[in-house]
Amino acid sequence: MAPIKSASPLFQPFKVGEAELKHRVVYAPLTRCRAIDTVPVPEMALYYAQRASEGGLMIAEATCIMPQAHGYPHTPGVYTRQQVDAWRPIVEAVHEKGATFFLQLWHVGRASHNNYQPDGSPPVAPSALAIGSDWEVYTQQGGPYKYPTPRALTKREIAATVQAYADAARNSIAAGFDGVEIHAANGYLLAQFVAATTNDRTDEYGGSLENRTRLLFEVVEAVVEAVGGHRVGIRLSPFNKFLDCIEPDPFGTYGAVVEGLNKYGLAYVHMVEPRVLGNADVTPEKGHTLKPFREAFDGPFISAGGHTRDTAIDTVASHEADLTAFGRWFISNPDLPLRLKLGAPLAQYNRDAFYSQDMVVGYTDYPSLTEEEVEDLQTATAKA
């Protein structure tokens, strides 16, 4: 039996913000569509606690900052007292397991539908440019529907949106979270402003690179001012093609973004590898890599997207990232860090249950390794 590659690089201590982590395996933010009327449910405490580990970092699912921000069924918010109160026991359950917990702040922008908007009007975006017909949206009333043409945000609405991010960050800390992650990836609102293909504005929020990134930096500044840079991370996806939000110059644009983030003292930058599209694996284009962004950022750097045990070990060992985030494999393997450490087989996930509303099947029914299985693996490793 060939020896299993040592996972030692993944199990070195590391500091993120004020948190002293014991390993480099991060739970990535994963939309699971289990909230009821935008309010987190008690079953989420079990789900997250199952996946929490001593000294681990978890990033909770994308959570909307305001009613207008929704675009997927049964997703939670953090803009009402009821939502904040519902998050508290979930956070407490994770903290009881010794993990650090951040909440991802979300506004989907044009990736929405009139059915989600409080007044039934079109969703908002930087510009009145619709997502193409290859993509579909589901709402409370059913679907699939084609995405409607959005309306461009006014400057007054932009200012209100920035304020909503700051308020949501404060609410997250009030709920007990250790920090927040600004979702500026995957074709959602902030990424829509950045990408030249989705932003044709002619005011100070469109046109030049400085203008297209203006909203992103305004949000970062507002959130940092609200809760402190050590409590703030940000997620970026320079090679995104999801929802037709494509940046023609990913290295130039996001290189400037990453360099501009250095002055804020963020807890981390979290970037998506070019080998994923949404939740599907793809072959990256030649030359697409996160290395230049990692080199440009002065703080902790998280790599996410399609990682295997070997790629995670190699990524951290080669200093291409400080931490690696797992998504789909964390769904079906609640004890993923332990399995990676031992080289244990990974349980296959049930993709059909990713976004169902079942609170057990495909959600909290995935088993962890038993003590006997752990002992057997440790023995086998020792003999190898």
C-alpha positions in Angstrom: 0.0 0.0 0.0 1.5 3.3 -1.1 1.8 5.9 1.7 -0.9 8.6 1.9 0.3 12.1 1.3 0.7 13.9 4.6 -1.9 16.5 5.3 0.4 18.3 7.7 0.3 21.6 5.7 -3.4 21.8 6.3 -3.0 21.3 10.1 -0.7 24.2 11.0 -2.1 27.0 13.1 -2.9 30.3 11.5 -4.4 33.6 12.5 -7.4 35.2 10.7 -8.4 38.5 12.2 -8.3 37.9 15.9 -9.1 34.2 15.6 -6.4 31.6 16.2 -7.2 28.8 13.8 -5.9 25.2 14.3 -6.2 24.1 10.7 -6.5 25.5 7.2 -9.7 23.8 6.0 -12.4 26.3 5.6 -16.2 25.6 5.3 -17.1 27.7 2.2 -20.4 29.7 2.1 -23.1 27.4 0.7 -26.6 28.3 -0.2 -28.9 25.5 1.1 -32.4 27.1 0.8 -33.7 26.0 4.2 -34.8 29.3 5.6 -38.5 30.0 6.1 -39.8 33.4 5.0 -36.2 34.7 5.1 -35.7 33.6 8.7 -33.1 31.0 9.7 -34.6 27.9 11.2 -33.5 25.8 14.3 -32.3 22.9 12.1 -29.5 25.1 10.8 -27.9 25.0 14.3 -27.5 21.2 13.9 -26.3 21.5 10.3 -23.6 24.0 11.1 -22.6 22.4 14.4 -22.1 19.1 12.7 -19.5 20.7 10.4 -17.8 22.8 13.0 -14.4 21.8 14.4 -12.1 23.1 17.1 -10.1 25.9 15.6 -11.8 25.8 12.2 -13.2 28.7 10.1 -16.7 28.5 8.8 -18.4 31.0 6.5 -22.2 30.8 6.7 -24.4 30.7 3.7 -25.0 33.9 1.6 -27.4 36.0 3.6 -29.4 38.9 2.2 -28.7 42.5 3.5 -32.2 43.9 2.6 -35.5 42.7 1.1 -34.6 43.8 -2.4 -31.4 41.6 -2.3 -33.2 38.2 -2.6 -33.1 36.1 -5.7 -33.3 32.5 -4.6 -36.1 30.6 -2.7 -35.8 30.2 1.1 -32.6 32.1 1.6 -32.0 33.9 4.9 -31.6 37.6 5.7 -30.0 39.6 8.4 -31.9 42.8 8.2 -34.7 42.3 10.7 -34.8 41.7 14.5 -36.5 38.3 13.9 -33.7 37.2 11.6 -30.9 38.3 14.0 -32.6 36.6 16.9 -32.9 33.4 14.9 -29.2 33.4 13.9 -28.1 33.6 17.6 -28.6 30.0 18.6 -27.0 28.8 15.3 -23.9 30.9 16.0 -23.8 29.6 19.6 -23.9 26.0 18.4 -20.9 26.6 16.2 -19.0 28.4 18.9 -19.7 25.5 21.3 -17.7 23.3 18.9 -14.8 25.8 19.1 -15.0 27.2 15.5 -14.9 30.7 14.2 -18.0 31.8 12.3 -18.3 34.5 9.7 -21.6 35.5 7.8 -21.5 36.2 4.1 -23.4 39.4 3.1 -25.3 39.1 -0.1 -27.2 41.2 -2.7 -28.0 39.3 -5.9 -28.6 42.4 -8.0 -30.1 41.5 -11.4 -30.0 37.8 -10.5 -33.5 38.1 -9.2 -37.1 38.4 -10.3 -40.1 40.7 -9.8 -41.6 38.1 -7.5 -38.8 38.7 -5.0 -39.1 42.4 -5.0 -41.1 44.0 -2.2 -43.2 46.1 -4.7 -43.2 43.6 -7.6 -41.0 45.9 -9.7 -38.0 44.7 -11.7 -34.8 43.7 -9.8 -32.0 46.2 -9.6 -28.6 46.2 -11.2 -25.9 48.7 -12.3 -27.6 48.8 -15.7 -30.7 47.7 -17.5 -29.0 44.6 -18.9 -30.7 41.2 -18.5 -29.1 37.9 -17.8 -29.2 35.8 -21.0 -31.7 33.2 -21.8 -29.4 30.3 -21.0 -30.0 31.0 -17.3 -33.2 30.5 -15.3 -34.7 31.7 -12.0 -37.1 30.0 -9.6 -39.3 32.0 -7.2 -41.9 31.3 -4.5 -44.5 31.2 -7.3 -42.6 28.5 -9.2 -40.5 28.5 -12.3 -38.2 28.2 -14.1 -38.6 31.7 -15.5 -36.3 33.7 -17.7 -34.5 36.5 -15.9 -36.3 39.9 -16.4 -34.6 43.0 -17.5 -33.5 44.8 -14.4 -33.6 48.6 -13.8 -30.5 50.6 -13.0 -30.0 51.7 -9.5 -30.2 55.4 -8.8 -27.4 57.1 -7.0 -29.7 57.6 -4.0 -30.4 53.8 -4.0 -26.7 53.1 -4.3 -26.1 55.0 -1.1 -28.9 53.2 0.6 -27.4 49.9 -0.5 -24.0 50.8 1.0 -25.8 51.6 4.2 -27.6 48.3 4.1 -24.3 46.4 3.9 -23.0 48.3 7.0 -26.3 47.7 8.9 -26.2 44.0 8.0 -22.6 43.8 9.3 -23.6 45.3 12.6 -26.6 43.0 12.8 -24.2 40.0 12.1 -22.0 40.9 15.0 -25.0 41.5 17.2 -26.1 37.9 16.3 -22.8 36.7 17.6 -20.8 36.1 14.4 -17.1 36.7 14.6 -17.1 38.6 11.3 -18.6 39.0 7.9 -17.7 38.2 4.4 -18.7 40.7 1.6 -20.0 38.6 -1.3 -18.5 40.3 -4.4 -18.3 37.2 -6.5 -20.2 34.9 -8.8 -22.1 37.4 -10.8 -24.0 39.1 -8.0 -24.5 42.9 -7.4 -21.0 44.0 -6.6 -19.5 41.9 -9.3 -22.1 43.3 -11.8 -20.8 46.8 -11.1 -17.2 45.7 -11.6 -17.6 43.8 -14.8 -17.5 45.9 -18.0 -20.0 43.5 -19.6 -22.7 44.1 -17.1 -22.1 47.8 -16.3 -22.7 50.4 -19.0 -23.3 53.4 -16.7 -22.0 56.8 -17.7 -21.9 58.3 -14.2 -19.2 57.9 -11.5 -20.2 54.2 -11.1 -19.5 53.2 -14.7 -17.0 53.4 -17.5 -13.4 53.5 -16.1 -12.0 50.8 -13.8 -12.0 53.3 -10.9 -15.7 54.0 -11.4 -16.7 50.4 -11.9 -15.0 49.4 -8.6 -16.3 52.5 -6.7 -19.3 50.7 -5.2 -17.2 47.7 -4.1 -14.8 50.0 -2.2 -17.6 52.1 -0.8 -19.1 48.9 0.6 -15.8 47.7 2.0 -15.2 51.1 3.6 -18.6 51.2 5.2 -18.5 47.6 6.5 -14.9 48.1 7.9 -16.1 51.3 9.6 -19.1 49.5 11.0 -17.3 46.5 12.5 -13.6 46.8 12.0 -11.3 45.5 9.3 -10.3 42.4 11.4 -13.9 41.3 11.2 -14.2 41.7 7.4 -13.4 39.3 4.6 -14.4 39.5 0.9 -15.0 37.0 -1.8 -14.0 37.6 -5.4 -14.2 35.5 -8.6 -12.1 37.1 -11.3 -12.7 34.3 -13.9 -16.5 34.1 -13.3 -18.9 33.3 -16.2 -21.9 32.4 -14.0 -25.0 34.4 -14.8 -23.3 36.1 -17.8 -21.2 38.3 -15.5 -17.8 38.2 -17.3 -14.9 40.5 -16.7 -12.9 40.8 -20.0 -9.7 41.7 -18.2 -9.7 39.6 -15.0 -6.0 40.1 -14.1 -6.0 43.9 -14.7 -9.3 44.5 -13.0 -9.1 42.2 -10.0 -5.4 42.8 -9.6 -6.3 46.5 -9.0 -9.1 45.5 -6.7 -6.9 43.2 -4.6 -4.1 45.8 -4.3 -6.7 48.4 -3.3 -8.0 46.2 -0.5 -4.6 46.1 1.2 -5.2 49.4 3.0 -8.2 48.1 4.9 -6.6 45.5 7.2 -9.1 42.9 6.2 -9.3 39.5 7.9 -8.8 37.8 4.5 -9.4 37.8 0.8 -11.3 34.7 -0.5 -11.0 34.0 -4.2 -12.6 31.4 -6.4 -10.4 29.2 -8.5 -10.9 29.2 -12.3 -11.8 25.5 -12.3 -15.4 26.1 -11.2 -18.6 27.6 -12.7 -21.3 28.1 -10.1 -21.3 24.6 -8.4 -19.9 22.7 -11.4 -16.4 21.8 -12.3 -14.9 23.2 -15.5 -11.6 23.1 -17.3 -9.9 26.5 -16.6 -8.6 28.5 -19.5 -4.9 28.5 -20.2 -3.1 30.9 -17.9 -6.0 31.4 -15.5 -4.6 31.2 -12.0 -5.0 32.9 -8.6 -1.2 33.3 -8.1 -1.0 37.0 -9.1 -3.8 37.9 -6.8 -2.3 36.0 -3.9 1.0 37.8 -4.5 -0.7 41.2 -4.6 -2.6 40.8 -1.3 -0.7 41.4 2.0 -3.1 39.5 4.3 -4.5 36.0 4.6 -5.6 34.5 1.4 -8.3 31.7 0.9 -8.5 29.6 -2.2 -11.9 28.0 -3.0 -13.3 26.0 -5.8 -13.0 22.3 -6.8 -10.3 21.4 -4.3 -9.4 17.8 -3.6 -7.4 16.6 -0.7 -4.2 16.7 -2.8 -4.8 20.1 -4.3 -5.6 21.6 -0.9 -2.4 20.2 0.6 -0.3 21.3 -2.4 -1.9 24.8 -2.5 -1.1 25.5 1.2 2.3 23.8 1.1 3.4 25.9 -1.9 2.0 29.1 -0.3 -0.4 29.7 -3.2 -3.0 30.3 -0.4 -3.0 30.3 3.4 -6.2 28.4 3.6 -8.4 26.3 1.3 -12.2 26.3 1.3 -14.4 23.3 0.6 -18.0 23.4 -0.4 -19.7 20.3 -1.9 -17.5 17.9 0.0 -18.3 19.6 3.3 -22.0 19.0 2.6 -21.7 15.2 2.6 -18.7 15.0 5.0 -19.5 16.9 8.2 -16.1 15.8 9.7 -14.2 16.8 6.5 -11.1 18.2 8.3 -10.7 14.9 10.1 -11.2 12.8 6.9 -8.6 14.9 5.1 -6.2 14.5 8.0 -6.6 10.7 8.0 -6.9 10.3 4.2 -10.3 8.8 4.7 -12.7 8.1 1.9 -15.2 10.9 1.2 -18.9 10.3 1.2 -20.6 11.3 -2.1 -23.0 14.2 -1.9 -26.6 14.1 -3.2 -26.8 17.0 -5.6 -30.6 16.8 -5.8 -30.8 17.7 -2.2 -28.6 20.8 -2.3 -31.4 23.2 -2.5 -34.4 21.2 -1.3 -36.4 22.3 1.8 -36.0 18.9 3.6 -34.5 19.5 7.0 -33.0 16.0 7.2 -32.4 14.3 3.9 -29.3 15.6 2.2 -28.9 18.1 5.0 -28.3 16.7 8.5 -28.3 13.0 7.7 -24.7 12.6 6.5 -22.7 10.6 9.1 -19.3 11.4 10.5 -16.7 8.7 11.0 -17.2 6.4 14.0 -14.5 6.1 16.6 -13.9 2.5 15.3 -13.4 3.8 11.8 -11.0 6.5 13.0 -9.0 3.9 14.9 -8.8 1.6 11.9 -7.7 4.5 9.6 -5.0 5.5 12.1 -3.8 1.9 12.3 -3.7 1.6 8.5 -1.8 4.8 8.2 0.8 3.7 10.8 1.4 0.5 8.9 1.7 2.2 5.5 
